[in-house]
Amino acid sequence: MSPSQILDDEQRAQWIQWMKSTPNTVFLDLTSHIQQMVAQNYHDAESDEDRWITQDHLHFVDMTLEEY
């Protein structure tokens, strides 16, 4: 995740305040964002210990990284 993708404290507070003020429940679909973060972490990590998803985990759930 690049620094430009991370919200600063003020932006985060504004976003949370907006979500709290909406009259209905807010559902955010972050699936694609999470998938991109996991894939980026997998490729950028220097070792399996630094990865959020390891080859052992992928083998255990019988999935490829792209399917995860």
MIMI-862282 format. One record per residue: x, y, z of N, C-alpha, C, O in turn; residue in three letters. Coordinates in pm, 1 decimal. Atoms other than C-alpha are relative to their C-alpha. Layout:
BEGIN
+----------+----------+----------+----------+----------+----------+----------+----------+----------+----------+----------+----------+---------+
:     n_c1 :     n_c2 :     n_c3 :    ca_c1 :    ca_c2 :    ca_c3 :     c_c1 :     c_c2 :     c_c3 :     o_c1 :     o_c2 :     o_c3 : residuo :
+----------+----------+----------+----------+----------+----------+----------+----------+----------+----------+----------+----------+---------+
:        X :        Y :        Z :        X :        Y :        Z :        X :        Y :        Z :        X :        Y :        Z :     ALA :
...
+----------+----------+----------+----------+----------+----------+----------+----------+----------+----------+----------+----------+---------+
This chain:
BEGIN
+----------+----------+----------+----------+----------+----------+----------+----------+----------+----------+----------+----------+---------+
:     n_c1 :     n_c2 :     n_c3 :    ca_c1 :    ca_c2 :    ca_c3 :     c_c1 :     c_c2 :     c_c3 :     o_c1 :     o_c2 :     o_c3 : residuo :
+----------+----------+----------+----------+----------+----------+----------+----------+----------+----------+----------+----------+---------+
:     86.5 :   -117.3 :      0.0 :      0.0 :      0.0 :      0.0 :     91.0 :    123.4 :      0.0 :    183.7 :    134.1 :     80.3 :     MET :
:    -82.6 :   -119.5 :      9.2 :    145.7 :    332.5 :    -98.0 :    -48.5 :    104.6 :    100.1 :   -163.5 :    100.1 :    143.8 :     SER :
:     39.9 :   -104.2 :    -94.9 :    143.9 :    635.0 :    133.3 :   -120.4 :     80.9 :    -45.9 :   -196.4 :    131.0 :     37.1 :     PRO :
:    113.6 :    -77.6 :     49.5 :   -108.5 :    806.8 :    -92.9 :   -132.6 :    -72.2 :     22.6 :   -238.6 :     -9.9 :     16.2 :     SER :
:    121.4 :     77.7 :    -22.7 :   -357.7 :    526.7 :    -21.3 :    -42.4 :      0.5 :    146.1 :   -154.8 :    -38.7 :    177.8 :     GLN :
:     29.4 :      1.5 :   -142.9 :   -343.1 :    568.6 :    355.3 :    -61.3 :    134.0 :     39.5 :     -5.7 :    240.1 :     10.9 :     ILE :
:     64.9 :   -123.0 :    -45.2 :   -583.0 :    819.0 :    505.2 :     72.9 :     55.5 :    121.0 :    119.1 :    -19.7 :    206.9 :     LEU :
:    -56.9 :    -58.4 :   -120.5 :   -443.3 :   1063.8 :    752.9 :   -108.4 :      2.1 :    108.8 :   -224.5 :    -28.4 :     81.6 :     ASP :
:     92.5 :      5.2 :   -113.7 :   -606.3 :   1096.3 :   1096.3 :   -124.1 :     86.0 :    -21.7 :   -234.5 :     45.8 :     15.0 :     ASP :
:    114.0 :    -89.5 :     21.8 :   -827.2 :   1389.0 :    994.0 :    -98.8 :    -60.4 :   -100.6 :   -220.0 :    -58.5 :    -78.9 :     GLU :
:     85.5 :     61.4 :    101.0 :   -958.8 :   1214.6 :    683.8 :    -71.2 :   -122.3 :     57.2 :   -189.7 :   -143.6 :     31.5 :     GLN :
:     58.9 :    118.6 :    -61.4 :  -1016.3 :    894.0 :    879.9 :   -112.8 :     38.9 :     94.4 :   -218.5 :    -24.3 :     94.2 :     ARG :
:    103.0 :    -47.2 :    -93.4 :  -1210.7 :   1083.7 :   1148.5 :   -123.1 :     50.3 :    -75.4 :   -235.9 :     23.0 :    -34.4 :     ALA :
:    111.9 :    -48.9 :     80.3 :  -1425.4 :   1255.6 :    883.7 :    -78.8 :   -116.2 :    -59.4 :   -201.9 :   -114.2 :    -59.7 :     GLN :
:     64.4 :    116.5 :     59.3 :  -1499.1 :    923.1 :    715.6 :    -82.0 :    -74.3 :    104.8 :   -196.7 :   -110.8 :     79.1 :     TRP :
:     71.8 :     69.2 :   -107.4 :  -1596.1 :    757.2 :   1044.2 :   -120.0 :     81.5 :     46.1 :   -226.6 :     24.8 :     70.3 :     ILE :
:    111.3 :    -85.7 :    -39.9 :  -1812.8 :   1055.6 :   1142.9 :   -112.9 :     -7.2 :   -102.2 :   -230.2 :    -12.3 :    -65.3 :     GLN :
:    102.3 :     10.1 :    104.5 :  -1992.8 :   1037.9 :    808.1 :    -73.7 :   -133.4 :      9.6 :   -196.3 :   -137.3 :     -0.3 :     TRP :
:     63.9 :    131.5 :    -10.4 :  -2056.2 :    663.9 :    847.5 :    -92.9 :     -6.6 :    121.1 :   -201.1 :    -64.6 :    112.4 :     MET :
:     83.9 :      0.6 :   -120.7 :  -2192.9 :    714.3 :   1200.0 :   -126.2 :     84.1 :    -18.3 :   -228.6 :     55.9 :     44.0 :     LYS :
:    114.3 :    -90.0 :     15.0 :  -2427.3 :    990.4 :   1082.7 :   -102.3 :    -48.3 :   -103.1 :   -211.8 :      7.3 :   -111.7 :     SER :
:     96.1 :     49.9 :     98.5 :  -2591.7 :    790.1 :    803.4 :   -115.1 :    -71.8 :     70.7 :    -92.6 :   -142.8 :    168.7 :     THR :
:    114.7 :     61.2 :    -67.5 :  -2945.1 :    675.2 :    892.5 :     -8.9 :   -151.6 :    -18.4 :    -77.4 :   -219.1 :     58.5 :     PRO :
:      4.3 :    143.9 :     27.3 :  -2891.4 :    327.0 :    748.0 :    137.7 :    -61.4 :     21.3 :    239.5 :      7.9 :     23.3 :     ASN :
:   -125.4 :     73.3 :    -13.4 :  -2628.2 :     62.4 :    798.1 :     81.5 :     15.5 :   -128.4 :     27.2 :      8.3 :   -238.6 :     THR :
:    -88.5 :    -15.4 :    115.2 :  -2330.3 :    114.1 :    569.6 :     79.4 :   -129.3 :    -17.6 :    146.5 :   -175.3 :     74.9 :     VAL :
:    -77.5 :    118.8 :     33.3 :  -2181.8 :   -191.3 :    400.4 :    103.4 :     40.1 :   -104.5 :     69.1 :     97.2 :   -208.1 :     PHE :
:   -107.2 :    -30.5 :     93.2 :  -1847.0 :   -150.2 :    229.8 :     55.0 :   -130.4 :    -55.7 :     94.4 :   -219.1 :     19.9 :     LEU :
:    -58.5 :    118.0 :     62.7 :  -1731.0 :   -409.8 :    -18.6 :    146.7 :     30.9 :    -29.4 :    179.9 :     99.7 :   -125.9 :     ASP :
:   -144.0 :    -24.0 :     14.3 :  -1355.7 :   -407.0 :     22.6 :     70.9 :   -121.2 :    -60.0 :    193.5 :   -130.5 :    -55.1 :     LEU :
:    -55.9 :    124.8 :     50.0 :  -1305.4 :   -744.8 :   -143.6 :    115.8 :     23.1 :    -96.3 :    224.0 :    -32.2 :    -76.4 :     THR :
:   -106.2 :    -19.1 :     99.4 :  -1103.7 :   -622.7 :   -442.3 :    120.3 :     71.1 :     61.0 :    234.6 :     40.8 :     26.9 :     SER :
:   -110.3 :    -71.7 :    -65.4 :   -898.7 :   -385.7 :   -226.3 :     81.8 :    -95.9 :     87.2 :    204.9 :    -92.5 :     85.5 :     HIS :
:    -69.3 :     96.5 :    -85.8 :   -815.6 :   -662.2 :     21.5 :     77.7 :    -99.9 :    -84.7 :    191.0 :   -134.3 :    -51.2 :     ILE :
:    -69.4 :     93.2 :     88.6 :   -728.5 :   -902.3 :   -261.6 :    127.8 :     62.3 :    -56.7 :    230.9 :     -4.4 :    -65.2 :     GLN :
:   -118.2 :    -69.4 :     52.8 :   -489.1 :   -643.5 :   -409.5 :    107.2 :     13.5 :    107.4 :    225.5 :     -5.9 :     79.6 :     GLN :
:    -96.3 :    -14.4 :   -109.1 :   -326.3 :   -582.4 :    -70.4 :     68.6 :   -133.1 :     30.6 :    190.0 :   -137.4 :     50.5 :     MET :
:    -56.5 :    131.7 :    -29.1 :   -278.8 :   -955.6 :     -6.8 :     97.3 :    -40.8 :   -110.2 :    207.0 :    -88.7 :    -81.6 :     VAL :
:    -87.1 :     36.3 :    111.9 :   -133.9 :  -1014.0 :   -353.8 :    127.6 :     83.1 :      1.4 :    236.3 :     29.9 :    -20.9 :     ALA :
:   -118.3 :    -86.8 :     -4.3 :     99.8 :   -714.4 :   -322.1 :     92.3 :    -41.6 :    113.1 :    213.9 :    -48.1 :     95.0 :     GLN :
:    -80.4 :     44.6 :   -113.4 :    215.2 :   -829.0 :     22.0 :     71.2 :   -130.6 :    -33.3 :    188.2 :   -148.0 :      0.8 :     ASN :
:    -57.7 :    129.7 :     34.4 :    274.4 :  -1180.7 :   -111.9 :    122.2 :     17.5 :    -89.3 :    224.4 :    -48.1 :    -69.0 :     TYR :
:   -109.8 :    -18.9 :     94.6 :    495.9 :  -1056.1 :   -394.2 :    111.9 :     87.4 :     56.7 :    227.5 :     70.9 :     17.9 :     HIS :
:   -100.0 :    -91.9 :    -54.8 :    676.6 :   -785.4 :   -193.1 :     71.9 :    -54.2 :    123.9 :    181.0 :     -7.9 :    157.4 :     ASP :
:    -58.6 :     51.9 :   -123.8 :    747.2 :   -988.3 :    122.0 :    133.5 :    -67.5 :    -29.3 :    149.5 :   -136.0 :   -130.4 :     ALA :
:   -132.7 :     56.5 :     20.1 :   1108.1 :  -1091.6 :    162.4 :      7.3 :   -147.4 :     40.0 :     92.5 :   -221.1 :     -9.6 :     GLU :
:     -0.6 :    139.3 :    -42.3 :   1027.4 :  -1420.9 :    333.7 :   -143.7 :    -43.5 :     28.2 :   -234.4 :     39.3 :     37.5 :     SER :
:    133.1 :     53.0 :    -30.4 :    731.5 :  -1648.6 :    405.8 :    -51.8 :     53.8 :    132.8 :   -172.6 :     70.2 :    150.2 :     ASP :
:     40.3 :    -51.9 :   -130.8 :    730.2 :  -1515.3 :    763.4 :    -62.7 :    139.2 :    -10.6 :   -143.6 :    177.4 :     74.0 :     GLU :
:     52.6 :   -135.7 :     19.3 :    651.7 :  -1165.1 :    630.7 :   -129.5 :      1.9 :    -80.5 :   -194.6 :    105.8 :    -91.9 :     ASP :
:    120.9 :      6.1 :     82.6 :    364.7 :  -1283.6 :    412.2 :   -123.3 :    -19.8 :     86.7 :   -119.4 :    -92.1 :    186.2 :     ARG :
:    127.8 :     20.0 :    -67.9 :      3.8 :  -1258.4 :    528.3 :    -57.5 :   -135.5 :    -37.0 :   -119.6 :   -202.0 :     45.9 :     TRP :
:     46.6 :    128.7 :     51.2 :    -79.8 :  -1563.6 :    315.2 :    123.4 :    -75.7 :    -48.2 :    197.2 :    -26.8 :   -133.7 :     ILE :
:   -118.3 :     78.1 :     36.6 :    184.0 :  -1835.2 :    284.8 :    -38.3 :   -111.3 :    -97.1 :   -156.4 :   -139.0 :   -118.1 :     THR :
:     23.6 :    115.4 :     87.6 :    222.2 :  -2124.6 :     41.7 :    -67.8 :   -112.1 :     77.5 :   -154.3 :   -181.0 :     23.4 :     GLN :
:     63.7 :    103.1 :    -82.4 :    129.0 :  -2358.8 :    327.5 :   -149.2 :     28.5 :     16.5 :   -231.9 :    -62.3 :      8.1 :     ASP :
:    141.0 :    -37.4 :    -15.0 :   -194.3 :  -2167.1 :    382.5 :    -75.9 :    -25.5 :   -130.1 :   -184.9 :    -82.7 :   -128.3 :     HIS :
:     65.5 :     20.6 :    128.9 :   -279.2 :  -2171.5 :     12.4 :    -19.2 :   -148.8 :    -27.6 :   -122.5 :   -189.9 :    -80.3 :     LEU :
:     12.1 :    144.9 :     17.5 :   -210.4 :  -2545.5 :      3.1 :   -111.6 :    -54.9 :     89.7 :   -190.2 :   -139.1 :     46.3 :     HIS :
:    100.2 :     46.5 :    -95.3 :   -429.1 :  -2599.7 :    311.7 :   -142.2 :     29.7 :    -48.1 :   -231.1 :    -54.3 :    -34.2 :     PHE :
:    134.0 :    -36.9 :     47.7 :   -726.9 :  -2413.7 :    159.4 :    -21.9 :    -41.0 :   -146.2 :   -127.6 :    -15.4 :   -203.8 :     VAL :
:      8.0 :     51.9 :    137.1 :   -655.1 :  -2570.7 :   -182.5 :    -38.4 :    109.2 :    -99.0 :   -132.4 :     94.2 :   -177.1 :     ASP :
:     25.0 :   -114.5 :     87.9 :   -644.1 :  -2236.8 :   -364.6 :    132.6 :     55.1 :    -50.5 :    238.0 :     33.9 :      9.4 :     MET :
:   -114.5 :    -76.9 :     47.8 :   -405.5 :  -2034.5 :   -573.1 :    -12.3 :    140.3 :     58.8 :   -116.5 :    177.0 :    113.0 :     THR :
:      3.7 :   -137.6 :    -48.5 :   -315.9 :  -1680.2 :   -477.0 :   -107.4 :     79.6 :    -74.7 :   -176.8 :    161.3 :    -14.1 :     LEU :
:     99.3 :    -71.7 :     79.7 :   -536.8 :  -1551.7 :   -760.9 :   -142.8 :    -34.8 :     43.6 :   -231.1 :     50.9 :     40.8 :     GLU :
:    133.1 :     40.6 :    -45.6 :   -834.8 :  -1751.1 :   -631.8 :    -31.5 :     53.2 :    139.4 :   -147.5 :     76.4 :    173.6 :     GLU :
:     18.4 :    -47.6 :   -135.7 :   -779.6 :  -1631.3 :   -276.7 :    -54.2 :    140.4 :     -5.1 :    -77.7 :    201.3 :     99.3 :     TYR :
+----------+----------+----------+----------+----------+----------+----------+----------+----------+----------+----------+----------+---------+
